[in-house]
Amino acid sequence: MKIIPVLPRFMSNNSQISTDKPAVLNNNQNINTESTDDEKRYFLPSFHNLGQSIPFGGKEREDGINVKKVKQKIEETKNAIAILKNSNGPEQSDIVKEAYQKMNDYNHWQLIKNQTYDNAKIEAEDARVANKRWYGSYGVRARDAKMEELYYSKERKYNLSQDDIEKYNGIIALYETNVKNDNLNKSQQIKILEDKLKELETNMDYATLYDEINSTLNSKGGIENRIAGYRSIKDEIARTFVNPLEASKNDPNVKIPSAIMLYGATGCGKTTLLDAISEQSKDYAVVKNLSNQLSSNTDSFKTQMDYYLEEARERYKTTGKRTIYLINEAEKLFCMTPEDIETSGMFLDASDVAKVEKYNEIADCDLNVNFFKSLFDTISKIPTEDNPDGAAATIFITSNYPHLIHKDLLSRDGRHGKLMKIAIKPAADEDLKEVMQFYFKKYSDLVETIKMLSTKENYADLINSLPDITNKGKEVLIAKVKDGTIVNMHIDPTCGEFKNFEQFIKGNNPSINRGAYSNARIQNIADKAFAAYLENPAVPYENHFCRIKNEWGVDITSQTYRYFNNVYEMVENPEKFKNTYASIEESILDMRNAYLDGQLSDDEVKEFKYQVKDIKAKYKELQAKSNLSDLEQKVLKQYEVFLEAIEDLDL
């Protein structure tokens, strides 16, 4: 008999992993626990994949998933050795007896669990009826107590994790193989296992390295632990949503927002913030992303949402958990109609006009808006007899073009709810400083991990297993280990080695004439700079960072940044844009007179001049187009009204 326990092997780069939600960086590959004696190559996942995110910080961390898996295999192998050493013919050791008992209980539960659930549900319903009311606290408590007694307590007792199932089945297989086969004597079997144990312990270096990289580049946890900078946004979300959500576990009548919109330019971190909120809320709510379902389904938005809200009501009744629904690119569902553009048309460009026309062709936006508004008063409440429309749910929407969303939706303020609006802008000042320090700390941690490899006998193999590092970078690292200069590698996590970090922040803040760096662009620069630093560590990391930053430049151009400044104004003050042509002339006249009278600050004058420049460019582009649609003619008229009002100004 030949006993060879299953050994871990790192997944190759072409392995595919399925995940329910996008990670900040795609480094979630797990160990593949199949290997042979001949397989000695090890692979680690890419750690230079690029994301679009608010950066994340970290905490002290426990063993990573791969170290845990190797430790589990080591423990299983030690158990197998103990079983063999303590076995006496067919006699079962305590370890074997426990494995048989656990698996017998588990297998029996799998056979009866469905029938047990059905029977428990019937008795729970009887208990609820006996206490008069479905939504009343006595009925709910009686039902929940009966389900706990007859089903959930048993499920927790007899369910096993997949790791436990593999562990117990492995012990049973080893015992039965030992009893039934005499191909090898006991001492030979023990020798095989002890050799494999040594190999597993050697593999711990690779598992530790993998988890160090994974932990450095992927952060878990809620908003406070994960998101660098953006203090005002974090405080607002915690105060208005996350904290009330947590409190609702003990007080179901706590008021929670019905709908929240996160908006801003691409790459500034809307999706990442949703991920952080989802992670922090998982103990109190179930998170469902409806973006793909809503875009691919032929049913109306109302029909689909009615189904999902009924699902949320049932979930709250049976589990006590609230529901968070996520909808990305909300402008496609709730776009303003061409008739509703009014004075905001003056700030639209050609692509905005095209989107308004397109979205109204593919969706009944007017109907969607009215239905969505009607939900604000009810859906976040718990379902009761007095409030059957309550769904204990909150809808999060994101938008890159929120100014195209109907103004009634943006301004609507019902008795019990409205659309909360949270703008996520490119990082500036203290936010930009914390974003920068996050990425510098990330790669500082990784450098320290690489330096620790120099104490290992197999350091060359470990360094060569690092992914997405050029061959030159690996050669440099191995050479620096050999000559002892690896200890000199250093990245200051505080950015303190910039000649003047405060000036760097000031010089790279978002600007109407320079544009802005999105968080995604900063991340990409940091990734590229790290790869360059490994190839040439004689040049400080911050120098590589600045060089690449200057080569690439901003990804949010000055015109785009000014465009989004107008977007923020339209979203935060929607009533200001629900006016007539006369009001355009009036507001422009006020600005014109303030300019002539010297009442504008230098920054206001600069912004006004850029606004005029941008509108002239959009007017020229639209005027040159033939066969204008009704909507385009309306926007062109607004451009003309504006330009006529300021034509005598010396700008």
Long-range contacts (C-beta under 8 A, 24 or more apart in sequence): 1-177, 1-178, 1-181, 1-182, 1-183, 1-184, 1-189, 2-183, 2-184, 2-192, 3-80, 3-174, 3-177, 3-178, 3-184, 3-189, 3-192, 3-193, 4-37, 4-192, 4-196, 5-73, 5-76, 5-77, 5-80, 5-170, 5-193, 5-196, 6-33, 6-34, 6-35, 6-73, 6-170, 7-33, 7-35, 7-73, 7-196, 7-199, 7-200, 7-203, 8-32, 8-33, 8-35, 8-66, 8-69, 8-70, 8-73, 8-200, 8-203, 8-207, 9-33, 9-34, 9-35, 9-39, 9-42, 10-42, 10-43, 10-44, 10-66, 10-206, 10-210, 10-465, 11-43, 11-45, 12-43, 13-43, 13-45, 13-46, 13-467, 21-275, 21-278, 21-287, 21-289, 22-271, 22-275, 23-218, 23-275, 24-51, 24-53, 24-56, 24-218, 24-219, 24-272, 24-275, 25-49, 25-51, 25-217, 25-218, 26-51, 27-213, 27-214, 27-217, 27-218, 28-214, 28-218, 30-65, 30-66, 30-69, 31-65, 31-66, 31-69, 31-70, 31-207, 31-210, 33-69, 33-73, 42-206, 42-461, 42-465, 43-465, 43-467, 44-209, 44-210, 44-213, 44-465, 44-466, 44-467, 45-214, 45-467, 46-467, 46-468, 47-213, 47-216, 47-217, 47-446, 47-467, 47-468, 48-467, 48-468, 48-527, 48-530, 48-531, 50-520, 50-523, 50-524, 50-527, 51-272, 51-520, 51-523, 52-266, 52-267, 52-268, 52-269, 52-271, 52-272, 52-518, 52-519, 52-520, 52-523, 53-269, 53-271, 53-272, 53-519, 53-520, 53-523, 54-227, 54-228, 54-229, 54-230, 54-268, 54-269, 54-272, 54-273, 54-276, 54-424, 54-435, 54-519, 55-227, 55-228, 55-229, 55-435, 55-438, 55-439, 55-442, 55-519, 55-522, 55-523, 56-219, 56-225, 56-226, 56-227, 56-228, 56-272, 56-276, 56-438, 57-219, 57-225, 57-226, 57-227, 57-228, 57-438, 57-441, 58-215, 58-216, 58-219, 58-225, 59-221, 59-225, 61-215, 63-211, 64-207, 64-208, 64-210, 64-211, 64-212, 64-214, 64-215, 65-211, 65-214, 66-207, 66-210, 66-211, 66-214, 67-204, 67-207, 67-208, 67-211, 69-207, 70-200, 70-203, 70-204, 70-207, 71-204, 72-163, 72-167, 73-200, 74-197, 74-200, 74-201, 74-204, 76-167, 76-170, 76-171, 77-193, 77-196, 77-197, 77-200, 78-197, 79-171, 80-170, 80-171, 80-174, 80-193, 81-190, 81-193, 81-194, 81-197, 83-171, 83-174, 83-175, 83-178, 84-174, 84-178, 84-186, 84-189, 84-190, 84-193, 85-186, 85-190, 87-175, 87-178, 87-179, 87-186, 89-179, 90-179, 92-175, 95-171, 96-171, 96-172, 96-175, 98-168, 99-167, 99-168, 99-169, 99-171, 99-172, 99-175, 100-172, 102-160, 102-164, 102-168, 103-165, 103-168, 103-169, 103-172, 105-158, 106-158, 106-159, 106-160, 106-165, 108-158, 109-154, 109-155, 109-158, 109-159, 113-155, 116-150, 116-151, 116-154, 117-151, 119-150, 120-146, 120-147, 120-150, 120-151, 121-147, 121-151, 123-150, 124-150, 133-385, 134-385, 135-383, 135-384, 135-385, 136-385, 140-317, 144-320, 202-458, 205-456, 205-458, 205-462, 206-462, 206-465, 209-449, 209-453, 209-462, 209-465, 209-466, 212-445, 212-446, 212-449, 213-446, 213-449, 213-466, 216-442, 216-445, 216-446, 216-449, 217-442, 217-446, 220-279, 221-276, 221-279, 221-280, 222-276, 222-277, 222-279, 222-280, 223-273, 223-276, 223-277, 223-280, 226-276, 226-279, 227-269, 227-272, 227-273, 227-276, 228-434, 228-435, 228-437, 228-438, 229-427, 229-430, 229-431, 229-432, 229-433, 229-434, 229-435, 229-438, 230-269, 230-424, 230-427, 230-431, 231-430, 231-431, 233-273, 233-422, 233-424, 236-422, 237-273, 237-277, 237-422, 240-420, 241-277, 241-394, 241-420, 242-277, 242-280, 242-281, 245-281, 245-284, 245-285, 245-322, 245-394, 246-283, 246-284, 248-284, 248-322, 249-283, 249-284, 249-320, 252-382, 252-392, 253-382, 255-380, 255-416, 256-322, 256-380, 256-394, 257-380, 257-394, 257-417, 257-420, 258-375, 258-376, 258-377, 258-378, 258-379, 258-380, 258-393, 258-394, 258-395, 258-416, 258-417, 258-418, 259-372, 259-375, 259-376, 259-394, 259-395, 259-396, 259-397, 259-417, 259-418, 259-419, 259-420, 260-394, 260-395, 260-396, 260-397, 260-419, 260-420, 260-421, 260-422, 261-330, 261-396, 261-397, 261-398, 261-399, 261-402, 261-405, 261-419, 261-420, 261-421, 261-422, 262-396, 262-397, 262-398, 262-399, 262-422, 262-424, 263-398, 263-399, 263-400, 263-402, 263-421, 263-422, 263-423, 263-424, 263-567, 263-571, 264-400, 264-423, 264-424, 264-425, 264-564, 265-400, 265-425, 265-426, 265-516, 265-518, 265-556, 265-560, 265-564, 266-400, 266-518, 266-520, 267-518, 267-519, 267-520, 267-521, 267-555, 267-556, 268-424, 268-425, 268-426, 268-518, 268-519, 268-520, 269-424, 269-519, 270-398, 270-424, 271-328, 271-398, 273-424, 274-326, 274-396, 274-398, 277-324, 277-396, 278-324, 278-326, 281-324, 284-321, 284-322, 285-321, 285-322, 285-323, 285-324, 285-394, 286-315, 286-319, 286-321, 286-322, 286-323, 286-324, 287-323, 287-324, 287-326, 288-323, 288-324, 288-325, 288-326, 289-325, 289-326, 289-328, 290-325, 290-326, 290-327, 291-326, 291-327, 291-328, 291-329, 294-327, 294-333, 295-332, 300-364, 300-367, 301-333, 301-363, 301-364, 301-367, 301-368, 301-371, 301-372, 302-367, 302-368, 302-371, 305-371, 305-375, 309-375, 309-379, 309-391, 309-393, 310-391, 312-379, 312-391, 312-392, 312-393, 313-383, 313-390, 313-391, 313-392, 315-392, 316-382, 316-383, 316-391, 316-392, 317-383, 322-392, 322-393, 322-394, 323-391, 323-392, 323-393, 323-394, 324-393, 324-394, 324-395, 324-396, 325-393, 325-394, 325-395, 325-396, 326-395, 326-396, 326-397, 326-398, 327-395, 327-396, 327-397, 327-398, 328-397, 328-398, 329-398, 329-399, 329-400, 330-397, 330-398, 330-399, 330-402, 330-405, 331-355, 331-359, 331-399, 331-400, 331-401, 331-402, 331-404, 331-405, 332-359, 332-362, 332-363, 333-359, 333-363, 333-365, 333-368, 333-372, 334-365, 334-368, 334-369, 334-372, 334-397, 334-405, 334-406, 334-409, 335-359, 335-360, 335-363, 335-365, 335-404, 335-405, 335-406, 336-365, 336-404, 336-405, 336-406, 336-407, 337-365, 337-366, 337-406, 338-630, 338-631, 338-634, 340-406, 340-407, 341-631, 341-634, 341-635, 342-407, 342-577, 342-578, 342-579, 342-580, 343-577, 343-578, 343-579, 343-580, 343-581, 343-583, 343-584, 343-638, 344-403, 344-407, 344-570, 344-577, 345-634, 345-635, 345-638, 346-584, 346-615, 346-635, 346-638, 346-639, 346-641, 346-642, 347-403, 347-566, 347-567, 347-570, 347-577, 348-403, 348-618, 348-635, 349-563, 349-618, 350-618, 350-621, 350-622, 350-625, 352-401, 352-403, 352-404, 353-629, 353-631, 353-632, 353-635, 355-401, 355-404, 356-404, 356-631, 357-629, 357-631, 359-404, 365-406, 366-406, 369-406, 369-408, 369-409, 372-409, 373-408, 373-409, 373-412, 373-414, 376-412, 376-414, 376-416, 376-417, 376-418, 376-419, 377-414, 377-415, 377-416, 377-417, 378-416, 379-417, 380-416, 380-417, 381-416, 401-567, 402-567, 402-570, 402-571, 403-566, 403-567, 403-570, 403-571, 405-571, 407-574, 407-575, 407-577, 407-578, 410-571, 410-574, 411-574, 411-575, 421-571, 421-572, 423-568, 423-571, 423-572, 425-510, 425-564, 425-568, 426-510, 426-516, 426-517, 426-518, 426-519, 426-556, 426-561, 427-517, 427-519, 427-522, 428-509, 428-510, 428-516, 429-505, 429-509, 432-505, 432-508, 432-509, 433-495, 433-501, 433-505, 435-519, 435-522, 436-495, 436-505, 436-522, 437-493, 437-494, 437-495, 439-522, 439-523, 439-526, 440-491, 440-492, 440-493, 440-494, 440-495, 440-526, 440-541, 440-542, 441-493, 441-494, 442-526, 443-491, 443-526, 443-530, 443-533, 443-541, 444-490, 444-491, 444-492, 444-493, 445-493, 446-530, 447-489, 447-490, 447-491, 450-477, 450-486, 450-489, 451-486, 451-487, 451-489, 453-481, 454-481, 454-486, 454-487, 468-531, 469-531, 469-534, 470-531, 470-534, 470-535, 472-535, 473-531, 473-534, 473-535, 476-534, 476-535, 476-536, 476-537, 477-534, 480-537, 488-537, 489-537, 491-533, 491-541, 492-542, 495-542, 497-540, 497-542, 498-542, 504-546, 508-549, 510-556, 510-561, 511-558, 511-561, 512-558, 512-561, 512-562, 512-565, 512-606, 512-607, 512-610, 513-558, 513-606, 513-610, 514-554, 514-558, 515-554, 515-556, 515-557, 515-558, 515-559, 515-560, 515-561, 516-554, 516-556, 516-561, 517-549, 517-554, 517-555, 517-556, 518-555, 518-556, 520-555, 521-552, 521-554, 521-555, 521-556, 524-552, 525-549, 525-552, 558-610, 559-614, 562-607, 562-610, 562-611, 562-614, 563-614, 565-607, 566-611, 581-637, 581-638, 581-641, 584-638, 584-641, 584-642, 584-645, 585-641, 585-645, 588-641, 588-642, 588-645, 588-646, 589-645, 592-645, 592-646, 592-649, 595-649, 596-649, 608-651, 609-651, 612-646, 612-651, 615-639, 615-642, 615-643, 616-643, 619-643
